[in-house]
Every structure is written in C-alpha cells, then in structure tokens.
Amino acid sequence: MNKEAPKERDLRKLADDGTLFEEKEVAEPAESSQYIQCEARYGHLYNLATGKRVVFDDDTLFELKGEYIPPKNESILPQSVDALKNEVSAKGENYFQAFERGTKLYFILKSPHSYFFTFELLEELYVKNTATGYSLYKCKCKTIYSDIPFFEVIHGVSLSELYRKTSILYNGSKRSPEVQVASEYFFTKPIRDKNFALKEEFKRIERLIEAKAKAKEQIKELEKLKI
C-alpha cells in the first residue's frame, strides 16, 4: 500500500516561539484513516493535525519512524558504609540498621495485573519507629528483575522514590504512586503474605535489637558479681 508522505513541519519555529502546538496542514494518506503524524513530547505522543495527545490502550501496535534514543543510564553512586553511618548518627535520632547493602527485597505493582519487582539495596537501610509507624532513611536502590513485559532497571534514592518511579513508568496516570514503604506492598519474599511484609520484618529486627541490648546489660551486671 502506497502512502503519501506527510508534509514537513518547521520544528524550529515551534521551539523559538515556545508554543505547544502550531496548527499546520498535514497531508493525510489516500487509503488509510488510521495513519497519523505524531510528535514525541513530554513522554507522550501528540497528533500534529489536531495538537491533541494520542491516547491508546495497552497492546496497541505502532509503526514508528525516527531516530532511536536508548534509555539514559541513571545509575546512582552509593555512599560508603562509614559515610552513611556517620550521616545517620549525626541526625541524633533513634534509627536502627534493618538491612545491609546488597539485600534483595520485593514490592508488588498492579499494571493492571499484579507483578512482583525484585530490588536491591545499594546502601544500608536505616529505620526508626515513630508514633505513626516506621520511617525509613533514604537508601539508594534499584530494581533488578520482574516478569512484567518490557522490564527496565530503575534507580531510586529511596525505596519510596523507587516505587513511585516504577508506578509512573508502568501505570502512568492510572494509579497514584504515593504509597508508604512499610505498607502491604513491600515484602521480604516474593509472596503476598503479611508474614513477609516489610513492616513485620522491621518489628522482628527491632525486637532482636532490644533483646541483644538487654542481654548486654545482664552480662554487665553478672560481671560485677564476685563469685
């Protein structure tokens, strides 16, 4: 099927005057009402003939012409163990270390099906217990695996940012990416079970730390006794 090539568009004029859309006649192909000329902008496709954003369903197939630009490498350089420890200590707050760097954790995302994402901590994860729940100190991390179609590695400076960026990538405006990290969406194993919820693991770690502290005090008391 022969298609008439669309007329060229003066993109330089658009960039100079700062307008989002410049109405201009675009030649339509003679034999197809499905062919439209689009421009990629702001992470969306815009119909040049109408200036409207192109909305489409999942699994829609496109034939695109243009220069391929690979995704940017957004890797984040982690701090050293000692530098991060000193930074947390300087806060003067009651943070405890929950996990070491290199630990693999999981979160679940609906897109629209439920998919588990495996992510890796690039720094130690520090947590504190507050009146409203657990508060996490910033911790650089990245996704490393998911069976979701077209999986991409995503980096974040915190667990909440990692979840937000993943949700925006795969769900767009369909779902609010705001979620508390210690909610039911985060797990220590890729199983949606409250026993493996991250907040439950924080409770176990906190109890263990308290038990160790009490044991140390008991040892000190025993050492004072003259037997």
Contacts in CASP RR format, 6 or more apart in sequence:
PFRMAT RR
TARGET T0000
AUTHOR 0000-0000-0000
METHOD contacts of the structure
MODEL  1
MNKEAPKERDLRKLADDGTLFEEKEVAEPAESSQYIQCEARYGHLYNLAT
GKRVVFDDDTLFELKGEYIPPKNESILPQSVDALKNEVSAKGENYFQAFE
RGTKLYFILKSPHSYFFTFELLEELYVKNTATGYSLYKCKCKTIYSDIPF
FEVIHGVSLSELYRKTSILYNGSKRSPEVQVASEYFFTKPIRDKNFALKE
EFKRIERLIEAKAKAKEQIKELEKLKI
1 31 0 8 1.000
1 32 0 8 1.000
2 31 0 8 1.000
3 29 0 8 1.000
3 30 0 8 1.000
3 31 0 8 1.000
3 32 0 8 1.000
3 35 0 8 1.000
4 27 0 8 1.000
4 28 0 8 1.000
4 29 0 8 1.000
4 30 0 8 1.000
5 27 0 8 1.000
6 26 0 8 1.000
6 27 0 8 1.000
6 28 0 8 1.000
6 37 0 8 1.000
6 48 0 8 1.000
7 24 0 8 1.000
7 25 0 8 1.000
7 26 0 8 1.000
7 27 0 8 1.000
9 22 0 8 1.000
9 24 0 8 1.000
9 26 0 8 1.000
9 37 0 8 1.000
9 39 0 8 1.000
9 48 0 8 1.000
10 22 0 8 1.000
10 24 0 8 1.000
11 39 0 8 1.000
13 22 0 8 1.000
14 22 0 8 1.000
20 41 0 8 1.000
20 51 0 8 1.000
21 46 0 8 1.000
21 51 0 8 1.000
23 51 0 8 1.000
24 48 0 8 1.000
26 37 0 8 1.000
26 48 0 8 1.000
26 49 0 8 1.000
28 35 0 8 1.000
28 49 0 8 1.000
29 35 0 8 1.000
36 47 0 8 1.000
36 48 0 8 1.000
36 49 0 8 1.000
36 54 0 8 1.000
37 47 0 8 1.000
37 48 0 8 1.000
37 49 0 8 1.000
38 45 0 8 1.000
38 46 0 8 1.000
38 47 0 8 1.000
38 48 0 8 1.000
38 54 0 8 1.000
39 45 0 8 1.000
39 46 0 8 1.000
39 48 0 8 1.000
40 46 0 8 1.000
44 53 0 8 1.000
44 54 0 8 1.000
45 53 0 8 1.000
45 54 0 8 1.000
46 52 0 8 1.000
46 53 0 8 1.000
46 54 0 8 1.000
47 53 0 8 1.000
47 54 0 8 1.000
71 152 0 8 1.000
74 154 0 8 1.000
74 155 0 8 1.000
75 142 0 8 1.000
75 155 0 8 1.000
76 122 0 8 1.000
76 140 0 8 1.000
76 142 0 8 1.000
76 155 0 8 1.000
76 156 0 8 1.000
76 157 0 8 1.000
78 84 0 8 1.000
78 101 0 8 1.000
78 122 0 8 1.000
78 123 0 8 1.000
78 140 0 8 1.000
79 87 0 8 1.000
79 123 0 8 1.000
79 140 0 8 1.000
81 101 0 8 1.000
81 124 0 8 1.000
84 123 0 8 1.000
84 124 0 8 1.000
84 126 0 8 1.000
85 124 0 8 1.000
88 95 0 8 1.000
88 126 0 8 1.000
88 137 0 8 1.000
91 137 0 8 1.000
93 128 0 8 1.000
94 128 0 8 1.000
94 129 0 8 1.000
95 126 0 8 1.000
95 127 0 8 1.000
95 128 0 8 1.000
95 137 0 8 1.000
96 126 0 8 1.000
96 127 0 8 1.000
96 128 0 8 1.000
96 205 0 8 1.000
96 206 0 8 1.000
96 209 0 8 1.000
97 124 0 8 1.000
97 125 0 8 1.000
97 126 0 8 1.000
97 127 0 8 1.000
98 125 0 8 1.000
98 126 0 8 1.000
98 127 0 8 1.000
98 201 0 8 1.000
98 202 0 8 1.000
98 205 0 8 1.000
99 105 0 8 1.000
99 121 0 8 1.000
99 124 0 8 1.000
99 125 0 8 1.000
100 121 0 8 1.000
100 124 0 8 1.000
101 121 0 8 1.000
101 122 0 8 1.000
101 123 0 8 1.000
101 124 0 8 1.000
102 120 0 8 1.000
102 121 0 8 1.000
102 122 0 8 1.000
103 120 0 8 1.000
103 121 0 8 1.000
103 125 0 8 1.000
104 118 0 8 1.000
104 119 0 8 1.000
104 120 0 8 1.000
104 121 0 8 1.000
104 144 0 8 1.000
105 118 0 8 1.000
105 119 0 8 1.000
105 120 0 8 1.000
105 121 0 8 1.000
105 186 0 8 1.000
105 187 0 8 1.000
105 188 0 8 1.000
105 198 0 8 1.000
106 116 0 8 1.000
106 117 0 8 1.000
106 118 0 8 1.000
106 119 0 8 1.000
106 186 0 8 1.000
106 187 0 8 1.000
106 188 0 8 1.000
106 189 0 8 1.000
106 190 0 8 1.000
107 116 0 8 1.000
107 117 0 8 1.000
107 119 0 8 1.000
107 162 0 8 1.000
107 163 0 8 1.000
107 166 0 8 1.000
107 185 0 8 1.000
107 186 0 8 1.000
107 187 0 8 1.000
108 114 0 8 1.000
108 115 0 8 1.000
108 116 0 8 1.000
108 117 0 8 1.000
108 185 0 8 1.000
108 187 0 8 1.000
108 192 0 8 1.000
109 115 0 8 1.000
109 117 0 8 1.000
109 148 0 8 1.000
109 163 0 8 1.000
109 166 0 8 1.000
109 167 0 8 1.000
109 170 0 8 1.000
109 171 0 8 1.000
109 185 0 8 1.000
110 171 0 8 1.000
110 175 0 8 1.000
111 148 0 8 1.000
111 170 0 8 1.000
111 171 0 8 1.000
112 174 0 8 1.000
114 192 0 8 1.000
115 146 0 8 1.000
115 147 0 8 1.000
115 148 0 8 1.000
116 146 0 8 1.000
116 147 0 8 1.000
116 190 0 8 1.000
117 143 0 8 1.000
117 145 0 8 1.000
117 146 0 8 1.000
117 148 0 8 1.000
117 166 0 8 1.000
118 143 0 8 1.000
118 144 0 8 1.000
118 145 0 8 1.000
118 146 0 8 1.000
118 190 0 8 1.000
119 141 0 8 1.000
119 142 0 8 1.000
119 143 0 8 1.000
119 144 0 8 1.000
119 159 0 8 1.000
119 162 0 8 1.000
120 141 0 8 1.000
120 142 0 8 1.000
120 144 0 8 1.000
121 139 0 8 1.000
121 140 0 8 1.000
121 141 0 8 1.000
122 139 0 8 1.000
122 140 0 8 1.000
122 141 0 8 1.000
122 142 0 8 1.000
123 139 0 8 1.000
123 140 0 8 1.000
123 141 0 8 1.000
124 139 0 8 1.000
125 136 0 8 1.000
125 137 0 8 1.000
125 139 0 8 1.000
125 159 0 8 1.000
126 136 0 8 1.000
126 137 0 8 1.000
126 139 0 8 1.000
127 134 0 8 1.000
127 135 0 8 1.000
127 136 0 8 1.000
127 137 0 8 1.000
127 202 0 8 1.000
127 205 0 8 1.000
128 134 0 8 1.000
128 135 0 8 1.000
128 137 0 8 1.000
129 135 0 8 1.000
129 202 0 8 1.000
129 206 0 8 1.000
133 182 0 8 1.000
133 199 0 8 1.000
134 182 0 8 1.000
134 199 0 8 1.000
134 202 0 8 1.000
136 158 0 8 1.000
136 159 0 8 1.000
136 160 0 8 1.000
136 181 0 8 1.000
136 182 0 8 1.000
138 157 0 8 1.000
138 158 0 8 1.000
139 157 0 8 1.000
139 158 0 8 1.000
139 159 0 8 1.000
140 155 0 8 1.000
140 156 0 8 1.000
140 157 0 8 1.000
140 158 0 8 1.000
141 155 0 8 1.000
141 156 0 8 1.000
141 158 0 8 1.000
141 159 0 8 1.000
141 162 0 8 1.000
142 153 0 8 1.000
142 154 0 8 1.000
142 155 0 8 1.000
142 156 0 8 1.000
142 162 0 8 1.000
143 151 0 8 1.000
143 152 0 8 1.000
143 153 0 8 1.000
143 154 0 8 1.000
143 162 0 8 1.000
143 166 0 8 1.000
144 153 0 8 1.000
145 151 0 8 1.000
148 170 0 8 1.000
152 169 0 8 1.000
154 162 0 8 1.000
154 165 0 8 1.000
154 166 0 8 1.000
154 169 0 8 1.000
155 162 0 8 1.000
156 162 0 8 1.000
156 165 0 8 1.000
158 181 0 8 1.000
159 181 0 8 1.000
159 186 0 8 1.000
160 179 0 8 1.000
160 180 0 8 1.000
160 181 0 8 1.000
163 177 0 8 1.000
163 179 0 8 1.000
163 181 0 8 1.000
163 185 0 8 1.000
163 186 0 8 1.000
164 177 0 8 1.000
164 178 0 8 1.000
164 179 0 8 1.000
165 177 0 8 1.000
167 175 0 8 1.000
167 177 0 8 1.000
167 179 0 8 1.000
168 177 0 8 1.000
171 177 0 8 1.000
179 185 0 8 1.000
181 198 0 8 1.000
182 197 0 8 1.000
182 198 0 8 1.000
182 199 0 8 1.000
182 202 0 8 1.000
183 199 0 8 1.000
184 192 0 8 1.000
184 194 0 8 1.000
184 197 0 8 1.000
186 197 0 8 1.000
186 198 0 8 1.000
186 199 0 8 1.000
187 193 0 8 1.000
187 196 0 8 1.000
187 197 0 8 1.000
187 198 0 8 1.000
188 196 0 8 1.000
188 197 0 8 1.000
188 198 0 8 1.000
188 201 0 8 1.000
189 196 0 8 1.000
194 200 0 8 1.000
END
